[in-house]
């Protein structure tokens, strides 16, 4: 090894040590991420179990919460016509009673 120098060897060792440390840092970071994810999942599961116990009576309720569908326009119009007809009949009856009290019918025996 005629052109081999000590600096070359130390430089190579330093490079290998740096890459090893970088690889270890990456592995540690990955392990931390996995541990944090696992811890978050455990906390989430515990919170969900607590909430399921807390709101268990809501789930037992068998009533169905349905929504009322709006009536079609034709049904609304028909109902309004019926109400209008009923009001007209009542108005006519009240007019007859008022006019009947003001102008009594003549008796046929007179």
Order of alpha helices (4+ residues) and beta strands (2+ residues): alpha-alpha-alpha
